[in-house]
Amino acid sequence: MVFVITVLCGNLVVALAAP
């Protein structure tokens, strides 16, 4: 569960970092 949340947050950060 925690791992999935971490991956989702990581993808969100990458999406925001890459315009």
N, C-alpha and C positions, 0 to 999 in steps of 0.2 A: 504494500500500500504506500509506504513512505517513499519507496524507490520510484513508483509510478508518478507520485506527486512531484518528486525532484526532477524527473525527466520532463514532465509537462512544464514545470517552471523554467527549466533550462531552455526548452524550445521556445517559450514565450519571450525569454530574454534575448535569445538569438534573433527571433523575428523582429523584436523592437530595435535591436542593435543594427540590423541590416535593413536600411530603408528601401 
